Amino acid sequence: MRHLLKPSNNMAKQTTAITIPDETVMNKIYIIRGQKVMIDRDIAELYDVETKALKQAVKRNMDVFPQHFMFEMTDDEFKDWRSQFVTSNSDKMGLRYKPFCFTEHGVLQSATVLKSNRAKKMSIRIIEVFVKMREMLLDNTELRLAIEKLERSTENNKKNIELVFQYIDELTEKKDNPELRNKIGYKLPKKK
């Protein structure tokens, strides 16, 4: 009799994908310094770790976080950031310290320094949402260009229609006023 191997709990955990709505992740992506980023607090929440633990892991590994992966908000950015949210003074959107801002690459890198399975799986999910957002923006750009082309075409048609009406008006005016019309037909030479 053959024995069937049952997957261990560890194997089952490895194959389980994290399901989280795209909107949940999208609502945590902000534009700061002209870049799509996620702040440390939101990443920590998705990775199911404390923000403090994430920041410590990043600080221990700063050599793998170049400026285009992660940056810390300036005092002015932090002040503006907090003023955008109407919250009580006790919460301050959960931010007492200037947060780290992670770009798409930084999100992935942050999972590698944490070394947790949930962080690795969640980072893949977050990257998928970043990619979807990029595709949506690209689709919207193509649509916007098509609309602009149609508008230009419509504008040209509008000018052509106006020109046709102008000619019709001139012809109508000449019809109503015989002096403005050029006489047509054969002209006999004048007799001398």
Disulfide bonds with the S-S distance in Angstrom:
none
